[in-house]
Every structure is written in C-alpha cells, then in structure tokens.
Amino acid sequence: MPLYEYQCSDCAHTFDMLQPFHRADERIDCPACGSRQVRRKISVIALRMDAASKHSGEAPSGACCGGGCGCSSHTG
C-alpha cells in the first residue's frame, strides 16, 4: 500500500497516510484542524547509489533487490 503525503490548505499541516491506490484521491479530513481542504502533494523519492553499485549494475542499497526489502531474489 503506497504512502501518500497530504497538506491542509487551511492550517498548512503536512501529514502522511497509507492509502490503497483506488482511494488516493478521496477527500480526507486534516488530522490537525479537521478541515476538508486537504490536497495530495507530489512526493519525490531519493535513491543513493554508491560507487560499487554504479559500476556493477546492482540495485542501490535499500532498493528492491538491494537487500533492504527482504526480496527473495537477492543473492548476496
């Protein structure tokens, strides 16, 4: 289930919420002030690649199957 980031237009409170894909755009209440003026933010992710993974073609540490997700296809 993806983690979405939201921000309230009334109080500027920013919060995260786990939502199924089909509910990502449903209206939700701000947990800080109760306002219904909440919008989903565009979130970015950051991946850090170390020198070894750049040259070996391996996934970056922490990425699936870089060892951080418990992926069973990771060999070592």
Secondary structure, DSSP 8 states (H G I E B T S, - for coil): --EEEEEETTT--EEEEE--GGGTTS----TTT--S-EEE----------HHHHHH----TTSTTSSSS--TT---
